[in-house]
Every structure is written in structure tokens, then in C-alpha cells.
Amino acid sequence: MRPIEVEICLGTTCFVMGASALQNLQLPESLRAKVKISYVRCLHLCKNMDKFRKAPYARIDGEVIDEAAPEKIIQNITQKIKDIAHATN
């Protein structure tokens, strides 16, 4: 299984709105080997606020997560892993 790609926006708006708490995201041990986290300067999503609710933003395998918080990111990663496992069975 390829790692799940997580991009966390550290742009000014996202940083002020809570991405600072995501800078050192601690994943549970069971997820660490399955996930690749990168921190990006900006995902350029603020200009699409009519489509996405509110910063901070993250992207998990291309899917935008708004109002990103550690718990929400971990929940989405866990669901993606379950979906992948279900699809391969």
C-alpha cells in the first residue's frame, strides 16, 4: 500500500486560524508508517471560501479538509485506510 499523502497548509490565514497546532501533528503509532505528511506554504484554498468552509486547510490524498484539526485529520486518515482495505478485499 502506498502511503496516504497529507498536505497541511501553513499559509498566513491557515496558520492564524489554527494550523500552528498542526505543525507537529502526532499520529498514532498504528498510522505512522502508512502516512506521509508534508507542510506546504499555501494550498491557495482561501480564495475558494464559497466552496470550502473555513481555514485551516489540509489535503488528504487530494481531498480538501476544511477546519482541519488533529482529530479531524486522524479521523479522515483512518477512514481512508478502512476504505482502501475494504476495496482490496
RANOR-V551639 format. One record per helix or strand of 3 or more residues. SS is the DSSP state (a for helix, b for strand). FROM is the first residue (numbers start at 0). TO is the last residue. If there is no record, write none. Layout:
SS	FROM	TO
SS	FROM	TO
//
This chain:
b	3	8
a	11	15
a	18	21
a	28	31
b	34	39
a	45	47
b	57	59
b	62	64
a	69	87
//
